[in-house]
C-alpha cells in the first residue's frame, strides 16, 4: 500500500463516456459563423453605403440558421443548438426579422 500523498495510487476515476460527435457536426455552425463574418465585413468595408446590403445579408444568414435549426437533427447541429429547438428558431427568426425590417426601412445617403 503506497503512503498517503505519495502520488502513487489507482489514478483518476473515469467519468461517464459521452457519445462521439457526428462527423461534420459543427459544419452548420461554422457556415453561419462564416456568413455572419462576411456580412459584418461587408458592413465594415463599405461603410455607410453598404449598410443596407450588409444588414440584409446578415438577416438572410439568420434566416438560414433558423431553417437549419428547424430541419437538421440534433446530432448534426453542433453549437448551433444551444436551447430547445423552438426557442432557438423563434430567437433566430425574431433577430432576422428585425434586421430585415431595419435593412428595408433604412435610408441610405447617396
SEBAKOL-10397 format. One record per residue (C-alpha): residue in three letters; x, y negated, z negated. Coordinates in steps of 0.02 Angstrom, whole numbers, always signed. Each point is the difference from the previous one (the first is absolute). Layout:
<rs>
   res        X        Y        Z
   ALA        X        Y        Z
...
</rs>
This chain:
<rs>
   res        X        Y        Z
   UNK       +0       +0       +0
   UNK      +79     -168      +52
   UNK      +12     -136     -133
   UNK     -134     -135       -2
   UNK      +44     -149     +109
   UNK     +138      +90      +94
   UNK      -87      -22     +167
   UNK       -1     +186      +29
   UNK     -172      +72       +7
   UNK     -135      +65     +111
   UNK       -7     -163     +100
   UNK     -149     -102      +54
   UNK     -169      +82      +10
   UNK      -69      -10     +176
   UNK     -164      -95      +16
   UNK     -149      +49     +105
   UNK      +39      +17     +184
   UNK      -76     -128     +116
   UNK      -59      +57     +170
   UNK     +120      -42     +140
   UNK      -53     -151     +100
   UNK      -60      +32     +176
   UNK     +126      -40     +134
   UNK      -31     -178      +61
   UNK     -116      -42     -145
   UNK      +72     -177      -11
   UNK      -22      -34     +187
   UNK     -168      -94      -12
   UNK      +68     -107     -142
   UNK     +160      -38      +95
   UNK      -98      -46     +157
   UNK     -111     -119      -97
   UNK     +152      -73      -87
   UNK      +92      -25     +166
   UNK     -152      -79      +84
   UNK      -26     -116     -149
   UNK     +183      -51       +4
   UNK      -13      -33     +187
   UNK     -155     -109      -24
   UNK      +85      -97     -140
   UNK     +154      -19     +110
   UNK     -111      -69     +137
   UNK      -70     -127     -123
   UNK     +174      -48      -60
   UNK      +77      -14     +173
   UNK     -136      -98      +86
   UNK      -44     -115     -143
   UNK     -162      -98       +9
   UNK      -35      +53     +179
   UNK       +7     +185      -41
   UNK     -117       -3     -149
   UNK     -154      +58      +93
   UNK      +86     +143      +91
   UNK      +96      +58     -154
   UNK     -154       -7     -110
   UNK     -102     +100     +125
   UNK     +141     +126      +19
   UNK       +8      +22     -188
   UNK     -189      +21       -7
   UNK      +10     +133     +136
   UNK     +135      +89      -98
   UNK     -109       +4     -155
   UNK     -149      +64     +101
   UNK     +112     +139      +67
   UNK      +58      +40     -177
   UNK     -182      +11      -58
   UNK      -41     +116     +144
   UNK     +152     +109      -38
   UNK      -50       +7     -183
   UNK     -176      +49      +49
   UNK      +37     +140     +124
   UNK     +167      +76      -51
   UNK       +9     +134     -136
   UNK      +82      -44     -167
   UNK     +152     +107      +39
   UNK      +42     -105     +155
   UNK      -18     -174      -77
   UNK     +149      -13     -116
   UNK       +4     -167      -90
   UNK     -144      -69     +103
   UNK     -115      +94     -120
   UNK      +13      -87     -166
   UNK     -176      +10      -71
   UNK     -162      +88      +46
   UNK      -36       +4     +186
   UNK     -152     -114       -7
   UNK      +91     -129     -108
   UNK     +149       -5     +118
   UNK     -109      -16     +156
   UNK     -107     -139      -76
   UNK     +154      -96      -59
   UNK      +86      +13     +170
   UNK     -158      -46      +95
   UNK      -32     -150     -113
   UNK     +177      -66      +25
   UNK       -6      +33     +187
   UNK     -169      -86      +19
   UNK      +61     -152      -97
   UNK     +154      -14     +110
   UNK     -104      +24     +158
   UNK     -123     -137      -48
   UNK     +142     -114      -54
   UNK      +95      +32     +161
   UNK     -153      -32     +109
   UNK      -54     -158      -91
   UNK     +174      -75      -20
   UNK      +33     -153     +105
   UNK     +174       +5      +77
   UNK      +79     -166      +45
   UNK      +48      -16     +182
</rs>
